Amino acid sequence: MSGAFVPVATLDQLAPGEAIDVIVGGIEIALVRDEDGGVHAIEDRCSHEDVPLSDGDVEGCTLECWKHGSQFDLRTGRPLQLPAVLPVPVYPVRVDETTGEISVDPTATLTA
């Protein structure tokens, strides 16, 4: 699967300001549509406490962990608010507008 983009959801399954949990290549990923319609993929585990980020709140290009309020930049995975201090991996996303599918490449983790 190296270098491959894998279809995981259609845009109508992901409303603006919403995150869903998907599994690609054995990796749990929070697929997030920001309030402006941009689509992001970030590992679905808070680096502070091992809880799913997809259950958190989306605001702008940030995802807030529901448990302790850590916030992560959806573009870089960097923490923007304590208590998290370590980044989480982000993954490239491609949106195919003709089919409405979102694709992520789980093997091409961007460095945060």
N, C-alpha and C positions, 0 to 999 in steps of 0.2 A: 504494500500500500504506500510505499515511500513516494512522496511527491504528489500523490493523488488527492484530488478533492472529492469528498464523499457527500452526496446529498443527504440532508438530515431533517429538513422541515420546509414547508412552504410559507411564504410571507403571511398568508391569512391565518396561520397557526400561531403567529407571533405578533401581537399588537404592539404599537409604540408604547414604551415605558414598561415592557414586560420581559421577563426572563423565563426560559424553560430549561430543563435538564435534558441533555442528550448524551448518549454514550457512543464514542467513535474510537475504534481501535482499542477498546478497553479503557479509555480515558473518559471520566465524567467531566462534561463541559457544560458551562452555563452559556446558552445561546441567548443573547440579549439584543433587543431592538430599542435603541435610545429614543427619546421623545421626538427627535428630528427625523426618525426613520432609519438611521444608520444601524447596521447590524455588526455585532461584535461577538467574539468567542473567547471566554476566559475560563480557566480551570474552575470547576465547581466546588472548590474547597477553600475555605478561609485559611490563610496562613497563620492566623493567631490561634484559632481553635478549629479543629477539623469538623466543620459544619458546612452544609451546602449554601453557597452564595446565591443560587438561583431562587432561594426563598426570600431574598432580601429585596430592598427597594431600589428602583432605578431613578436617578435624577441627573438630567443632562448626560454626560459621559462618565458617570460614576455608578457603581453598584455598592450598596451598603449592606454589610452583614447584619442579619436580623438579631444575632445573639448579643454582640457587644458594641455594635455601631462602627466597626472599622469600615472605611470606605476605600474602594479601589478604582483607579483610572482604568476604564474599559479598553483604552488604546494601548496602554503600556503594562498594565498589571501592577503598577506601583501603588503602595498604600498611601492614601492621602489623609487618613485620620487614624489615630491610635485607637485601640491597643495594637493593631497589626503593625509590624515593622519590616516584614519580608514581603517581596512581591509574589504574585502568583503568575503562572505562565499564561500567555495569551496566544491565540492561534489565528492564522490568516483566514479570512472569510471572503467568499466570492458569491455574489447574488446573480443568478441567471434570471433576468427579467422576463424572458420569453416563457419560461416554465414556472416562475415564481419559487424556484428552489434555492435554498441556502446551502452552501458547501463549505466545509472546513477541512483543513489538512492537519491531522493530528501529529504528523511527523516533522512539521516545520515550525516548531515552537520559536517565537520571537524572544529575544533576550530582553528582560526588563531592566 
